[in-house]
Amino acid sequence: MVSKTAIVLVLVVGLLGMVYQATQLPPPPQQSQSPNEAPVSVSSPRIRLSDGRYLAYIEKGVPRNQSYHTIIIVHGFGSSKDMTFLAPQELVQVLGLYFLLYDRAGYGESDPNPSRTVKSESDDILQLADQLQIVSKFYLIGISMGSYPTWSCLKYIPHRLAGVAFIVPVINYQWPSLPENLISVDYRRKIVQWSLLIAKYAPGFLHWWATQKWFPSTNVLERNSILFNNRDIEVLKKTKGSFQMLTKDRLRDRYVFDILQDDFLVGFGDWEFDPMELSNPFPNQNESSVHIWQGYEDKVVPFQLQRYISRKLPWIKYHEVADGGHLIVHYSGLCESVLRALLVPV
């Protein structure tokens, strides 16, 4: 007869085995690229960075040499340079707008950066602008997770910026200046904290959870009402191609999973600076401006914290969309409003 001690021992060993497995990611398929290699096929132009990596980009709007304004757009989590930015063609022509969109490190056709930091993101943007010989100041629009490279530019290269717009910027709950009375009651803070721990110490479990079929998925393409309001869900019905990296099939790819994990860890990890201690990069009021655009019904980023940030940094102009969720960049008219606020100040 098996003793209780033996049963307990078997259970403990089994549990330890499960814990170990949770810390191990499955190896990449033999015929797929290594998690540390860039995508094999490249169709977009690329620049070579100082560390040897390649950064892919696309150009839109009027030709670069005929433009009056250069606008660099920083895409969000799971997106790419191919994201949709609904700039009215008439406005583009009248104002002479040249758009530069690029794949952040590891995304799309850009090489991954094994040494990614908050500062390295602004370094990439600066090298992109320099190699394309953008000698004048440029405007920067950071969307969702693309906000941490945008904050980095405000910190490290403010002299190159003509103006900045954040669209639903993510909040890093580790910023020292965030008041405890606001973040302690925010359930999203706990989710981020637990996600960071799991991503660091049990990535295999995170990979399993993102791709398993037993429980309801958090895949954005399934129009999850926990993450999105009604207007967002309508957007998702029309823009499925914009979030291909977040499908279960793509997440099973080790390269895709590793890039998303890396982006998450840096964006919500320890920064070298606190954004709320930044000085106004544009002290002359009519020179340039910084804006935050936020949806009141955003279920990913709380509007209360965005309001706090804009009060803490009064040189940031705050705009709130009453019925807006996290996908307001795809709402009709929003991009035009962002551009007009940046380029045609009242």
Buried (B, 14 or more C-beta within 10 A) or exposed (E): EEEEEEEEEEEEEEEEEEEEEBEEBEEBEEEEBEBEEBBEEEEBEBBEBEEEBBBBBBBBBBEBEEBEBBBBBBBBBBBBBBBBBEBEEEBBEEBBBBBBBBBBBBBBBBBBBEEBBBBBBBBBBBBBBEEBEBEEBBBBBBBBBBBBBBBBBBBBBBEBBBBBBBBBBBBBBBBEEBEEEBBEEBEBBEEBEEBBEBBEEBBBBBBBBBBEEEEEBEBBBBBBEEBBBEBBBBBBEEBEEBBBBBBBEBBBBBBBBBBBBBBBBBBBBEBEBBBEEBEBBBEEEEEBBBBBBBBBBBBBBBBBBBBBBBEBBEBBBBBBBEEBBBBBBBBEEBBBBBBBBBBEEE
